[in-house]
Amino acid sequence: MSGRLGRRLKVLAGDDRVVVPRRRFFTVGTASTIEPYGEVLPLLSHVHDDLARFVLSTAPSSSWGRITPPPLVFTLPHRIVAPHDGIFLVTGEGQDRDERNPQGEGRLHVVHLGQRGPLWSGPAKPLIYRLDAAQK
């Protein structure tokens, strides 16, 4: 695992004494470009769940079907995550993988979205939705 990816997860972990709201599924970091991955969005999991229950979007769900051009909406692959797992959503193409976190507890998951350009430049903000709730 690239050291540059690990540093971004460490920033998200922050202070362990902070209370996590009950409905918060992930801490969402700031997207940045890291070669050779492309644009990388780091997430820190607060739940034990399957990523396939979540959808990632570049616009609020209330705008889906109403704006032009339509926002990008991604279904995430089947991958079990646990609290303290790091997830790196990568715009580039490649083989998804996971491995033990060399800097602490949990696992690191690298998920490739297969997109050619950056997704979160400008006003676009990454939003994660679950079947029954949303995180902003």
C-alpha positions as CSV (number, residue, x, y, z in Angstrom):
1,M,0.0,0.0,0.0
2,S,1.4,3.4,-0.9
3,G,2.4,5.5,2.1
4,R,0.6,8.5,0.6
5,L,-2.7,6.6,0.9
6,G,-2.1,5.6,4.5
7,R,-1.3,9.2,5.5
8,R,-4.8,10.3,4.3
9,L,-6.5,7.7,6.4
10,K,-4.5,8.7,9.5
11,V,-5.8,12.3,9.2
12,L,-9.4,10.9,9.1
13,A,-8.9,8.8,12.2
14,G,-8.3,12.0,14.2
15,D,-9.1,11.9,17.9
16,D,-10.6,8.6,19.1
17,R,-12.4,10.4,21.9
18,V,-14.8,12.2,19.5
19,V,-18.3,10.8,19.7
20,V,-19.5,9.5,16.3
21,P,-23.2,10.4,15.6
22,R,-25.5,7.3,15.5
23,R,-26.4,7.6,11.8
24,R,-22.9,8.4,10.5
25,F,-21.6,5.6,8.4
26,F,-18.3,7.0,7.2
27,T,-16.0,9.9,7.8
28,V,-15.5,11.3,4.3
29,G,-12.1,12.9,3.6
30,T,-11.0,15.4,0.9
31,A,-10.5,14.0,-2.6
32,S,-7.0,14.5,-4.0
33,T,-5.1,13.3,-7.0
34,I,-2.4,10.6,-6.2
35,E,-0.5,9.0,-9.0
36,P,-0.9,6.2,-10.3
37,Y,-4.4,6.0,-8.8
38,G,-6.0,9.2,-10.1
39,E,-8.4,11.0,-7.9
40,V,-8.7,9.3,-4.5
41,L,-11.5,9.8,-1.9
42,P,-10.6,8.4,1.5
43,L,-13.3,7.1,3.8
44,L,-13.1,5.8,7.4
45,S,-15.8,3.3,8.3
46,H,-17.9,3.6,11.5
47,V,-20.1,0.6,10.8
48,H,-20.0,-3.1,10.2
49,D,-21.8,-3.5,6.9
50,D,-21.5,-4.4,3.2
51,L,-20.4,-1.6,0.9
52,A,-23.0,-2.8,-1.6
53,R,-25.7,-1.2,0.6
54,F,-24.3,2.2,-0.2
55,V,-24.4,4.5,-3.2
56,L,-21.9,7.3,-3.9
57,S,-23.0,10.4,-5.8
58,T,-21.7,13.7,-7.0
59,A,-25.1,15.4,-6.2
60,P,-27.9,15.2,-3.6
61,S,-30.5,12.5,-4.3
62,S,-33.2,15.2,-4.5
63,S,-31.6,16.4,-7.7
64,W,-31.3,13.0,-9.4
65,G,-33.4,13.1,-12.6
66,R,-33.9,16.9,-12.4
67,I,-30.5,18.4,-13.4
68,T,-28.6,18.3,-16.7
69,P,-26.0,16.8,-17.1
70,P,-27.2,14.1,-14.7
71,P,-25.0,13.5,-11.7
72,L,-22.8,10.4,-11.4
73,V,-24.2,7.7,-9.1
74,F,-22.1,4.7,-8.3
75,T,-23.1,1.5,-6.6
76,L,-20.2,0.2,-4.5
77,P,-19.1,-3.4,-4.8
78,H,-19.8,-6.2,-2.3
79,R,-17.1,-5.8,0.3
80,I,-17.6,-6.2,4.1
81,V,-16.3,-3.3,6.1
82,A,-15.9,-3.0,9.8
83,P,-15.4,0.0,12.1
84,H,-11.9,1.6,11.7
85,D,-11.5,0.1,8.2
86,G,-10.1,2.6,5.6
87,I,-11.7,2.7,2.2
88,F,-10.0,4.5,-0.7
89,L,-12.4,5.1,-3.7
90,V,-10.1,5.5,-6.7
91,T,-11.3,7.0,-10.0
92,G,-8.8,5.0,-12.1
93,E,-9.2,1.5,-13.4
94,G,-7.6,-1.5,-11.7
95,Q,-8.1,-4.5,-9.5
96,D,-9.9,-3.9,-6.2
97,R,-8.0,-5.2,-3.2
98,D,-7.9,-5.2,0.6
99,E,-5.1,-5.8,3.0
100,R,-4.3,-5.4,6.7
101,N,-3.7,-1.8,7.8
102,P,0.0,-1.5,8.5
103,Q,-0.5,1.5,10.8
104,G,-3.2,0.2,13.1
105,E,-6.4,-1.8,13.5
106,G,-8.8,-2.6,10.7
107,R,-8.2,-3.3,7.0
108,L,-7.5,-1.1,4.0
109,H,-9.8,-1.4,1.0
110,V,-9.0,0.1,-2.4
111,V,-12.0,0.3,-4.7
112,H,-11.6,1.3,-8.3
113,L,-14.5,3.2,-9.9
114,G,-13.2,3.1,-13.5
115,Q,-13.8,6.8,-14.3
116,R,-11.5,8.7,-16.6
117,G,-11.6,12.2,-15.1
118,P,-11.9,13.8,-11.7
119,L,-15.3,13.5,-10.0
120,W,-15.2,16.0,-7.1
121,S,-13.6,19.1,-8.6
122,G,-15.5,22.4,-8.3
123,P,-18.8,22.5,-6.4
124,A,-19.4,18.7,-6.5
125,K,-19.3,17.2,-3.1
126,P,-19.1,13.4,-2.5
127,L,-22.3,12.1,-0.9
128,I,-22.9,8.6,0.5
129,Y,-26.4,7.2,0.7
130,R,-27.6,4.0,2.4
131,L,-30.9,2.3,1.5
132,D,-32.7,4.0,4.4
133,A,-30.6,7.0,5.3
134,A,-28.1,9.6,4.0
135,Q,-24.8,11.1,5.2
136,K,-23.9,14.6,4.1
